[in-house]
Amino acid sequence: MSIDGDIIFINKFGEAFFGFSPGELIGRNVIGTIVPERETTGRDLTELIRSICQNTEKYEYNINENIKKNGERVWIFWVNKVIYDEQGKPKEILSIGTDITELKEAHEELKKYKEHLEELVHERTRELEEANEKLKELDRLKSMFIASMSHELRTPLNSIIGFSSILLNEWLGPLNEEQKLNIATINRAGKHLLALINDVIDISKIEAGVIDIVYEDFELSELIREAIKNFENEITQKGLQLIIELSQVDMHTDRRRLLQCVMNLLSNAVKFTEKGFIKIGSSVNRDFVEIIVEDSGRGIKEEDLSKLFKPFQRFEMPDKAKIPGTGLGLYLTKKIVTEILKGDITVESKYGVGSKFILKIPVKLN
């Protein structure tokens, strides 16, 4: 086209594309023929063509809406180049166009879809956040309820355990064998239920943030020996070898909670070991102490390791035997270790060989 926008030449494809007869466009201005005065977007194309003609180098590439003879709108990507006369003055403008209508429409559809998707994601995220807040509040209320019910739950069970123990010891008179058996079952079931309730209450208190933390100064080996005393009879009865390798470490942390963790680990070791050994050791490395409880028991299958510290997990034994327990011991232990004692607990185990639990906590907590 000329520098005024009059069409000097258009190839056969261009004529056919825009729907004009051969030679029909020659001498006519692009505005009003293949370029509408305004785009459907509202942009003034008359001003755009004037700018291209006056400063082509600035508009080496441009995209604008064009129009066919039948009124159909199309989008063209144009490459513009100035042609100079012998004196070096701009004489003509060569424009080569590529139809990008389908690409433009696809882009607009994608843009709309993206905006709609963002709205959906935003709305869904808001709904999930609201639901999450409700769940957190319900969980907090549940934990607060259970924590506040500790006295009401424990008192009747302690009475059941206490009075059944009195009867079982025949302090109120002799019993026959069947009576002893039945009362022993009551006593055992009461203790099992109390252990479960204690574990649930402790977990709920931790989750509700109302657990009492008492920091004390104590010596670690004394605490571990205190834990061992609770299982010495059972270890002896099973004929297990007890190996103790302790380091003298002065601790400052929650003694009662640490003792609870050590006893949970020892209880599992004794419970799942029928022959061989139970080994407990401790060592200190700078600001941390490691307590290791190892056994030669059943071990844990590799596929069960990921479930180990989850609540109410009871693994099936090869002989289908039901071993007493709440399924909460390790879950509670991990919560105490990580959230109260600010440490960590890991496990190494090989099925049929044994297990090793490693408890690592700071020597001193403020």
C-alpha positions in Angstrom: 0.0 0.0 0.0 1.0 3.6 -0.4 2.1 5.7 2.5 -1.5 7.0 2.5 -2.9 3.5 2.9 -4.1 3.0 -0.7 -3.8 -0.6 -1.9 -1.2 -0.9 -4.8 -1.0 -4.7 -4.9 -2.6 -7.7 -3.3 -1.8 -11.3 -4.2 -4.4 -13.7 -5.4 -4.6 -15.5 -2.1 -5.3 -12.2 -0.4 -8.1 -11.3 -2.8 -9.7 -14.7 -2.4 -9.3 -14.6 1.3 -11.1 -11.3 1.7 -13.7 -12.2 -0.9 -12.9 -9.6 -3.6 -12.6 -10.0 -7.3 -9.2 -9.7 -9.0 -8.2 -6.1 -9.2 -11.3 -4.9 -7.2 -9.1 -3.6 -4.3 -6.5 -1.8 -6.4 -6.5 1.9 -5.7 -8.9 1.7 -2.8 -7.8 2.5 0.8 -7.4 -0.3 3.3 -9.9 1.5 5.6 -13.4 0.5 4.6 -12.2 -2.4 2.5 -10.2 -5.0 4.4 -9.8 -2.9 7.6 -12.9 -1.7 9.5 -13.0 1.8 11.0 -13.2 0.2 14.5 -12.5 -3.2 16.0 -15.2 -5.0 17.9 -13.1 -4.2 20.9 -13.7 -0.5 20.2 -10.1 0.3 19.1 -9.9 3.1 16.4 -8.3 1.3 13.4 -8.3 4.5 11.2 -5.9 6.0 13.6 -3.9 2.8 13.7 -3.4 2.7 9.9 -2.5 6.3 9.9 0.2 5.6 12.5 1.5 2.6 10.6 1.8 4.7 7.4 3.6 7.5 9.2 5.9 5.4 11.4 6.1 2.0 9.9 9.3 1.0 11.7 7.5 1.3 15.1 4.8 -1.0 13.7 7.0 -3.7 12.2 4.7 -6.2 13.8 1.1 -5.6 14.7 -2.2 -7.5 15.2 -5.5 -6.0 14.3 -9.0 -7.1 13.4 -9.8 -7.1 9.6 -13.0 -7.5 7.7 -14.0 -9.6 4.6 -16.3 -8.3 1.9 -19.2 -10.3 3.4 -18.7 -8.6 6.8 -16.9 -11.5 8.5 -14.4 -10.3 11.0 -10.9 -12.0 11.1 -7.7 -11.4 13.1 -4.5 -10.9 11.2 -0.9 -10.9 12.4 0.9 -8.3 10.1 4.6 -7.8 9.4 5.2 -4.4 7.8 8.3 -3.1 5.9 8.9 0.3 4.4 10.0 0.5 0.7 12.0 3.6 -0.2 12.4 5.5 -3.5 15.7 6.4 -5.2 15.9 9.5 -3.0 15.6 7.4 0.2 12.1 8.6 1.0 9.3 6.2 2.0 7.3 5.2 -1.1 5.3 2.1 -0.2 4.6 -0.2 2.7 4.8 -4.0 2.2 2.5 -5.9 4.6 2.5 -9.7 4.9 -0.4 -11.1 7.0 -1.1 -14.4 8.7 -4.7 -15.4 9.6 -4.7 -16.1 13.4 -8.5 -16.0 13.9 -8.7 -19.5 15.2 -5.7 -19.0 17.5 -7.1 -15.8 18.8 -10.5 -17.4 19.5 -8.8 -20.3 21.2 -6.8 -17.8 23.3 -9.9 -16.0 24.3 -11.7 -19.2 25.2 -8.6 -20.3 27.2 -8.6 -16.9 28.9 -12.2 -17.2 29.8 -11.7 -20.8 31.0 -8.7 -19.7 33.0 -10.7 -16.9 34.6 -13.6 -19.2 35.3 -11.2 -21.9 36.7 -9.6 -19.3 39.0 -13.0 -18.3 40.2 -13.9 -21.9 40.9 -10.6 -22.6 42.6 -11.0 -19.4 44.7 -14.5 -20.4 45.7 -13.6 -24.0 46.4 -10.5 -22.9 48.4 -12.8 -20.5 50.5 -15.2 -23.4 51.1 -12.4 -25.7 52.1 -10.9 -23.1 54.5 -14.3 -22.6 56.1 -14.8 -26.4 56.4 -11.3 -26.7 57.8 -11.9 -24.1 60.4 -15.1 -25.8 61.5 -13.3 -29.1 61.7 -10.5 -27.6 63.8 -13.1 -26.1 66.1 -15.0 -29.4 66.4 -11.7 -31.2 67.1 -10.7 -28.6 69.7 -14.1 -29.0 71.4 -13.9 -32.8 71.3 -10.4 -32.6 72.8 -11.5 -30.1 75.5 -14.5 -32.3 76.4 -12.4 -35.5 76.8 -9.8 -33.6 78.7 -12.4 -32.1 81.1 -14.0 -35.5 81.6 -10.9 -37.2 82.8 -12.0 -37.3 86.5 -15.5 -38.5 85.6 -14.1 -41.3 83.4 -11.4 -42.5 85.7 -13.2 -42.5 89.1 -15.7 -45.3 88.4 -13.0 -47.4 86.7 -10.6 -47.0 89.7 -13.5 -48.2 91.9 -14.1 -51.2 89.7 -10.4 -52.1 89.7 -10.0 -51.4 93.4 -12.9 -53.4 94.7 -12.3 -56.3 92.3 -8.7 -56.4 93.6 -10.0 -56.6 97.2 -12.3 -59.5 96.2 -9.6 -61.2 94.2 -7.2 -61.1 97.2 -10.0 -62.6 99.3 -9.9 -59.9 101.9 -13.6 -60.1 102.3 -13.7 -63.9 102.4 -12.7 -67.0 100.3 -13.7 -67.5 96.7 -14.1 -70.6 94.6 -12.1 -71.0 91.4 -14.9 -69.9 89.1 -15.4 -66.7 91.1 -11.7 -66.0 91.1 -11.6 -66.4 87.3 -14.6 -64.1 86.8 -13.3 -61.4 89.1 -9.8 -61.6 87.6 -11.5 -61.0 84.2 -13.3 -57.9 85.6 -10.0 -56.6 87.1 -8.1 -57.2 83.9 -10.7 -55.6 81.7 -11.0 -52.6 84.0 -7.2 -52.1 83.9 -7.2 -52.4 80.1 -10.1 -49.9 79.8 -8.4 -47.5 82.2 -5.2 -47.6 80.1 -7.1 -46.9 77.0 -8.9 -43.9 78.7 -5.6 -42.6 80.1 -4.1 -42.7 76.6 -7.1 -41.0 74.9 -7.2 -38.3 77.6 -3.5 -37.6 77.3 -3.7 -37.4 73.4 -6.7 -35.1 73.7 -5.0 -32.8 76.2 -2.0 -32.5 73.9 -4.2 -31.7 70.9 -6.2 -29.2 73.0 -3.1 -27.6 74.3 -4.0 -28.0 77.9 -1.5 -30.7 78.9 0.5 -29.8 82.1 4.2 -29.8 81.5 6.4 -30.0 84.6 10.2 -29.5 84.2 12.4 -31.3 86.7 16.1 -31.9 87.3 16.9 -35.7 87.4 19.4 -38.3 86.4 18.5 -40.3 83.3 19.9 -43.7 84.3 17.8 -43.6 87.5 14.6 -42.9 85.5 15.4 -45.8 83.1 16.0 -48.2 86.0 12.7 -47.2 87.5 11.0 -48.0 84.2 12.8 -51.4 84.0 11.5 -52.4 87.5 7.9 -52.5 86.2 8.8 -55.3 83.7 11.5 -57.3 85.6 9.0 -60.0 86.7 7.6 -60.5 83.2 11.1 -60.5 81.6 12.2 -63.2 84.1 9.1 -65.3 83.6 9.7 -65.3 79.8 13.3 -66.2 80.3 14.6 -63.2 78.4 18.1 -61.7 78.7 18.0 -58.1 79.9 20.9 -56.0 78.7 21.4 -52.5 80.2 23.9 -50.0 78.9 23.3 -46.6 80.4 25.1 -43.3 80.5 25.0 -40.9 83.4 23.2 -37.8 82.1 21.7 -34.9 84.2 18.4 -34.0 82.5 16.1 -31.0 82.8 12.7 -31.8 81.2 9.3 -33.3 81.9 10.4 -36.4 83.9 6.9 -38.0 84.2 6.3 -37.8 80.4 9.7 -39.2 79.5 9.2 -42.1 81.9 5.8 -42.7 80.3 7.5 -42.9 76.8 10.3 -45.3 78.0 7.7 -47.5 79.7 5.6 -47.6 76.5 8.7 -48.7 74.5 9.7 -51.3 77.1 6.1 -52.6 77.4 6.0 -53.2 73.6 9.4 -54.9 73.6 8.4 -57.3 76.4 5.0 -57.9 74.9 6.2 -58.9 71.4 9.4 -60.8 72.5 9.0 -64.5 73.3 12.7 -65.5 73.4 16.1 -63.8 73.1 16.8 -60.4 74.7 15.6 -57.0 75.7 18.2 -54.3 75.5 18.0 -50.7 76.7 20.7 -48.2 76.4 21.4 -44.4 76.5 24.1 -42.1 75.2 24.6 -38.4 75.1 25.7 -36.3 72.1 26.2 -32.7 72.9 22.8 -31.3 73.7 20.8 -34.4 72.9 20.4 -37.8 74.6 19.4 -41.0 72.8 17.5 -43.8 74.5 17.5 -47.0 72.6 15.1 -49.9 73.3 15.9 -53.0 71.2 14.5 -56.5 71.2 14.7 -59.9 69.4 11.0 -60.2 69.0 8.6 -60.6 66.1 9.7 -57.4 64.3 7.6 -55.4 62.0 6.8 -56.0 58.3 8.1 -53.3 56.0 4.7 -52.4 54.7 3.5 -51.8 58.3 6.3 -49.4 59.3 4.4 -46.4 57.8 1.4 -47.2 60.1 3.4 -47.6 63.2 2.8 -44.2 64.8 -0.8 -43.9 63.8 -3.7 -44.3 66.3 -5.5 -47.6 66.9 -3.1 -49.7 64.8 -3.0 -53.3 65.8 -0.8 -55.6 63.6 -1.9 -59.2 63.0 0.3 -61.8 64.6 1.3 -65.0 62.6 -0.4 -67.2 65.1 -3.5 -64.9 65.2 -3.0 -64.4 68.9 -4.5 -61.2 70.4 -2.0 -59.4 72.5 -3.4 -56.9 75.0 -3.0 -53.2 74.1 -4.9 -50.1 73.1 -3.2 -49.4 69.8 -2.4 -45.9 71.1 0.9 -46.4 72.9 3.3 -45.5 70.0 1.0 -42.8 68.7 0.9 -41.2 72.2 4.6 -41.7 72.6 5.4 -39.9 69.4 3.1 -37.0 70.3 4.8 -36.6 73.7 8.3 -36.9 72.3 7.7 -34.4 69.5 5.2 -31.9 71.0 6.2 -31.9 74.7 9.8 -33.1 74.9 10.7 -31.4 71.5 12.5 -34.5 70.2 12.0 -37.3 67.7 11.5 -41.0 67.6 12.5 -43.4 64.9 12.4 -47.2 64.4 14.5 -49.8 62.7 12.9 -53.3 62.3 13.2 -56.5 60.4 10.4 -58.9 60.4 11.2 -62.1 62.3 14.4 -60.6 63.7 13.5 -57.8 66.0 13.0 -54.0 66.4 15.0 -51.0 67.6 13.3 -47.8 68.8 15.5 -44.7 69.1 14.2 -41.8 71.2 16.2 -38.6 70.8 15.4 -35.6 73.0 17.2 -32.4 74.3 19.0 -32.9 77.5 17.6 -29.6 78.9 14.4 -27.8 78.1 13.4 -24.4 79.5 
